[in-house]
Amino acid sequence: MLLRKTALVLALATAALLASTASATAAPADPVPATAAPTTPFAAAAANPVIVVGGLSGVAVAYEPIAARLRADGYRTFIYQLPGLGLGDIPTSARAFAGYVNQVRASTGAASVDVVAHSEGGLVSRYYLKRLGGTTTVGRYVSLGTPQYGTYVANIVAFLGLGSCAGVVACQQMTIGSAFLADLNAGDDTPGAVRYTTIRTLQDELVRPTGNAAVNDGATNVLIQAYCPLRVVGHLGLVLDGTAYTIVRGALVDGPVRPNCLAL
């Protein structure tokens, strides 16, 4: 088990280091949906555009599968790739995200947007809501495998002799007990009139303990295996898995938690 965890941590650190040397680009300045949203009966409830927010080292194309599902359900969908692939300071990324939200609102004429955020993207979005006034422009917040209270996978990188998260600032901020998380989680976890939903999985390799992907103060916290015990979903699988998507879809229409355990 220790060898397995060590291998996972090494993979995380290696991915971050490789991404730091890549040519990373932030989200486009003039947001445009990848394709026109089809008209479907389900879309009648989809008044807000949806921004899919990527995670650490997450290039925009990796989120096309969930974006395609949202478009098929009639949503005007945008993908936000974190600046510098999310390797830098999370509050700085949140300020850039605030500007992107305003661009989407301007381009669509919508007063509010909904956010579906994966991994670090959930922290960026939550910081925007809690510290940058985002509760006035976001109607629904859905996180997928976000280390809301940190992950010991980040902490253990130092144990492996790679220093403090191999110098990756966002990783440092996602360690359990970091100053960033202490500030983010001080007081109300769910400010404003935003509807908060978190989705997590027992097989998440990068958010440990998996309970740290939930938040307090009235959020709807969904553990996939509490409804679908045989469903196996990993960290990256949360943006690919059909069952996870049925939870996302329900959250976006303020529906009850009724995952389809057989969804592809």
Secondary structure, 3 states (H helix, E strand, C coil): CHHHHHHHHHHHHHHHHHHHHCCCCCCCCCCCCCCCCCCCHHHHHCCCCEEEECCCCCCHHHHHHHHHHHHHCCCCEEEECCHHHHCCCHHHHHHHHHHHHHHHHHHHCCCCEEEEEECHHHHHHHHHHHHCCHHHCEEEEEEECCCCCCCHHHHHHHHCCCCCHHHCHHHHHCCCCCHHHHHHCCCCCCCCCCEEEEEECCCCCCCCCHHHHCCCCCCEEEEHHHHCCCCCCCCHHHHCCHHHHHHHHHHHCCCCCCCCCCCC
